[in-house]
Amino acid sequence: MKLRSRLAAALLSAACAGTLATAVAAPSVAATAPDQTSGDSSDASAQSGHAYPAAFPKGHYSALDRLPDWGGIWYLEFPPKPGVKRERPELKGKYLAEYDQWQKQVKATQGNVPHYASYCRPPGMPGIMGVGQYPVEFLFTPGRVTMHFEAWMQWRNIFTDGRKHPAADELDPTFYGNSIGHWQGDTLVVDTIGFKTATALGMGMNHSDQMHIIERIHLVKGDPNTLLDEMTVEDPLALAKPWHSTYTYHRSRTQNLLEFICEENNRNPVNAQGQTELE
């Protein structure tokens, strides 16, 4: 059972027994976790393999000054610069069959393929990294790099405090997965697992719950205003081989992210069959 589910079940049980006050007063998971205030990746709690709901860095903000300058906001370059590697996923098995069927629908309907999800639902990973017209910014705080996307006003947490991924039975799949990272010089290396299968590799391309993404994010040598995300996607069930793709972004220091409220002007009603339509 997932950690969050166990906590909810424990509180419900306590309430039924008339001991809710005692249950609430009991130490939380975070409170009983080993102390992580040092922010040091060699901390015993980080090395134990446990994952906690939030980081507890001591707050050595001065250490952030040694990290590379990723200030400003970043726009995806499309098309990519010459020489930038951008592969297509090579599917296999039922995932290839599903994609072939989707392509047949596209051709038969001149591209008018039913869309079964809300258009206000964000793409998650890896799709969010390839959204062209909306920029992203990086926020550095002790023990964490946060990616703030203008598109759908989403954020992605990359924990750099030395923690490990949660155990399989404690991992809650999400749109952006569970990301842990570390710095190799000026390169942020990010390891992400635990994705919802509602996300996609590309249009019509599904993946399994075994998808695993490794990213190396860094500035281009000699060009401080270009950022690279060198991504490798593995999925033993859906991919015939690892999929390599590189996203390049250019910097703006004079702009800020804008507010994105998809529901404010939502013109995509859902019909009785659960299909999203256009007006």
C-alpha positions in Angstrom: 0.0 0.0 0.0 1.3 3.5 -0.8 2.6 5.6 2.1 -0.1 8.3 1.6 -2.8 5.6 1.6 -1.5 4.0 4.8 -1.5 7.4 6.5 -5.1 8.1 5.4 -6.2 4.6 6.6 -4.5 5.1 10.0 -6.2 8.5 10.5 -9.6 7.0 9.6 -9.1 4.1 11.9 -8.1 6.4 14.7 -11.2 8.6 14.2 -13.5 5.5 14.3 -12.0 4.5 17.6 -12.5 8.0 19.0 -8.8 8.6 19.2 -8.4 11.1 16.4 -6.8 13.7 18.7 -4.1 11.2 19.7 -3.5 10.2 16.1 -3.0 13.9 15.0 -0.8 14.6 18.0 1.5 11.7 17.1 4.8 12.5 15.4 4.5 12.7 11.6 6.6 10.7 9.1 8.6 13.8 8.5 9.1 14.5 12.2 10.3 10.9 12.9 12.6 10.8 9.9 16.4 11.0 10.6 17.7 14.5 10.7 18.5 15.9 7.2 19.3 19.4 8.3 22.9 19.2 7.2 21.9 19.2 3.5 24.9 17.0 2.9 24.4 14.2 0.4 26.6 12.0 2.7 23.9 12.4 5.4 22.9 9.0 6.9 19.2 9.5 6.1 20.0 10.2 2.5 22.2 7.1 2.2 19.6 4.9 3.9 17.5 4.6 0.7 14.4 6.1 2.4 12.6 9.0 0.7 10.8 11.6 2.7 7.9 14.0 1.7 10.2 17.0 1.6 13.8 18.0 1.9 15.1 19.5 5.1 18.3 21.3 4.1 20.0 23.5 6.7 19.9 26.4 4.3 23.4 27.0 3.0 22.4 29.4 0.3 26.0 30.6 -0.1 26.7 27.2 -1.8 24.3 28.1 -4.6 26.6 30.8 -5.7 29.0 28.1 -6.9 26.4 26.7 -9.3 26.2 27.8 -12.9 24.1 30.9 -13.9 20.8 29.6 -15.2 18.9 32.9 -14.4 16.3 34.3 -16.7 13.7 32.3 -18.6 14.4 29.8 -21.4 12.6 29.2 -24.7 12.8 26.0 -26.7 14.6 26.4 -30.0 12.5 25.0 -32.8 13.7 23.8 -35.2 16.8 22.7 -33.3 20.2 24.0 -34.2 22.1 22.1 -36.9 23.9 19.1 -35.5 21.5 18.7 -32.5 20.5 15.1 -32.2 16.7 14.6 -32.2 15.6 11.0 -32.6 12.1 9.5 -32.9 11.1 6.8 -30.4 11.3 3.3 -31.8 8.4 1.4 -30.4 7.8 -2.3 -30.1 5.1 -4.9 -29.2 1.6 -3.7 -28.4 2.8 -0.1 -28.2 3.9 -0.2 -31.8 0.6 -1.8 -32.8 -1.3 0.9 -31.0 0.7 3.6 -32.7 0.2 2.0 -36.1 -3.6 1.9 -35.4 -3.5 5.6 -34.4 -1.7 6.5 -37.6 -4.4 4.7 -39.6 -7.0 6.8 -37.8 -5.1 10.0 -38.6 -5.0 9.2 -42.3 -8.6 8.1 -42.5 -10.0 11.2 -40.7 -7.5 13.8 -42.2 -6.1 14.2 -38.7 -9.5 14.5 -36.8 -8.6 11.8 -34.3 -10.8 11.7 -31.1 -9.1 13.2 -28.0 -10.2 11.5 -24.8 -8.6 13.8 -22.3 -9.0 17.5 -21.4 -6.9 19.9 -23.4 -6.2 21.6 -20.1 -4.4 18.5 -18.9 -0.6 19.1 -19.0 1.6 16.6 -21.0 3.9 15.6 -18.2 7.3 14.1 -19.0 8.9 14.0 -21.4 6.4 16.1 -23.4 6.6 19.2 -21.2 10.3 19.6 -22.2 9.4 20.1 -25.9 6.6 22.7 -25.6 7.8 25.4 -27.9 5.9 28.7 -27.3 6.0 28.7 -23.5 9.3 29.3 -21.6 10.6 27.7 -18.4 12.7 29.0 -15.5 15.0 27.2 -13.0 14.9 28.0 -9.3 17.9 26.9 -7.2 17.3 26.3 -3.4 19.2 24.2 -1.0 18.6 20.5 -1.8 16.4 21.1 -4.8 16.2 22.4 -8.3 12.6 23.5 -9.3 11.6 23.8 -12.9 8.7 26.3 -13.3 6.9 26.0 -16.6 4.7 28.8 -18.0 2.7 26.1 -19.8 -0.2 25.1 -17.6 1.7 26.8 -14.7 3.4 23.5 -13.8 6.4 22.8 -11.7 8.8 19.9 -11.5 10.9 19.1 -8.4 14.4 17.7 -8.8 15.8 16.7 -5.4 19.6 17.2 -5.0 19.9 16.5 -1.3 21.2 13.0 -1.8 18.0 11.1 -1.3 17.2 7.9 -3.3 14.1 7.0 -5.2 11.3 5.6 -3.0 10.9 1.8 -2.9 8.6 0.4 -5.6 5.7 -0.1 -3.2 6.0 3.5 -1.9 6.2 5.1 -5.3 3.2 7.1 -6.4 3.2 7.5 -10.2 2.8 11.1 -11.3 2.9 13.2 -14.5 6.5 14.3 -13.9 7.8 11.2 -12.0 10.1 11.1 -9.1 13.3 13.0 -10.0 16.6 12.9 -8.1 19.7 14.8 -9.3 23.3 15.6 -8.6 25.8 18.0 -10.0 28.8 16.8 -12.1 30.7 20.1 -12.4 28.3 22.4 -14.2 26.0 19.7 -15.4 22.8 18.7 -13.6 22.3 14.9 -14.0 18.7 13.9 -13.4 17.3 10.4 -12.9 13.5 10.1 -13.1 11.1 7.1 -12.6 7.5 6.6 -11.5 5.4 8.0 -14.4 1.7 7.8 -15.0 1.0 6.0 -18.3 -1.4 8.8 -19.2 1.7 10.8 -20.4 3.1 10.1 -23.9 6.4 9.8 -25.7 4.9 11.6 -28.6 1.6 12.0 -30.4 0.0 8.6 -30.4 3.0 7.0 -28.7 2.3 5.4 -25.4 4.7 4.0 -22.8 4.6 1.6 -19.9 5.0 2.2 -16.2 8.7 1.1 -16.6 9.8 4.3 -18.4 13.0 5.6 -17.0 14.6 9.0 -18.0 18.1 10.2 -17.6 18.9 13.9 -18.4 22.1 15.9 -18.5 21.3 19.6 -18.4 24.0 22.2 -18.9 25.0 25.4 -20.7 26.7 25.1 -24.0 30.5 25.6 -23.7 31.3 29.1 -25.1 27.6 30.1 -25.3 26.2 30.9 -21.9 22.8 31.8 -23.4 22.1 28.3 -24.8 21.0 25.5 -22.5 21.0 21.8 -23.5 18.9 19.0 -22.1 20.4 15.7 -23.3 17.7 13.1 -22.6 17.8 9.3 -22.7 14.5 7.5 -22.3 14.4 3.8 -21.6 11.3 1.5 -21.4 11.9 -2.3 -21.7 8.3 -2.9 -22.6 7.6 -0.1 -25.0 10.9 0.8 -26.7 13.0 -1.4 -28.9 16.1 0.6 -27.9 16.8 3.7 -25.7 15.5 6.9 -27.2 18.0 9.8 -27.3 16.9 13.3 -27.8 18.4 16.8 -27.1 16.4 19.9 -26.4 18.1 23.3 -26.8 16.8 26.5 -25.2 17.8 30.1 -25.5 17.8 32.6 -22.7 15.9 35.9 -22.1 16.9 38.0 -19.1 14.3 40.7 -19.8 11.1 38.7 -19.6 9.1 36.9 -16.9 6.7 34.0 -17.0 3.1 34.9 -17.7 0.0 33.6 -15.9 -1.5 30.6 -17.7 -5.1 29.7 -16.7 -6.3 27.1 -19.2 -9.8 26.9 -17.7 -10.4 30.7 -18.0 -11.2 30.4 -21.7 -11.9 26.7 -22.1 -13.7 26.1 -25.4 -13.3 22.3 -25.4 -16.5 20.7 -24.1 -16.8 17.0 -23.4 -19.6 15.2 -25.1 -21.8 12.4 -23.7 -19.3 9.8 -25.0 -16.5 11.4 -23.0 -14.8 12.8 -26.1 -13.3 16.3 -26.1 -14.7 18.5 -28.8 -13.8 21.9 -30.3 -16.1 24.9 -30.6 
